Amino acid sequence: MSWLNDLGENLKKIVLMEYKIDQLGEEVKNLRTDVLDHQTRLVRIETMIEMAQSRHRSSPPQVEES
């Protein structure tokens, strides 16, 4: 009967591992969504910086009047 108890315990462990793996898969999907969102925002920020730098380079120098 000892082997039957061992088998039952091992089956419980397998079911628990499967559940945890499924949860981990969902968490990875959520993280992927977050990373893609951050990537999109970063591209926007980089574009804004590049546009500001190009405007700064192309504008004529300003002369201060005293």
Secondary structure as UniProt FT lines:
FT   HELIX           2..58
//
